[in-house]
């Protein structure tokens, strides 16, 4: 009986034989050790560095630092003293202050933080941008 084998019958037989050979070779192969767990890399955040490109050589933008201009003592003037003995008032550059009061003024176009520390009979102790100074009434007569 000479019978021709159809292609449809041949393909499943070849596939079954190939799968059998593959499974047999896997059964006799040496077992491989289980992979060791690997810790993921940790991000390190440093001020001034790019966390996404830690080896980057880009230079961070420079931060602008405000410059404090020293106040010229001559530009602040004590215009007058008033009030009662219990509540003294000082007029500095046409602005009225009492003890402990703090205000920001403009002197020659620059902001100056002035705080009245003490009011005496003819003088006033203030701080201008953190620098303490004593101002006296000018004799105009």
Buried (B, 14 or more C-beta within 10 A) or exposed (E): EEEEEEEEEEEEEEEEEEEEEEEEEEEEEEEEEEEEEEEEEEEEEEEEBEEEEEEEEEEEEEEEEEEEEEBEEEEBBBBEBEEEEEEBBBBBBEEBBEBEEEEEBEBEEBEBBBBBBEBEEEBBBBBBBEEEEEBEBEEEE
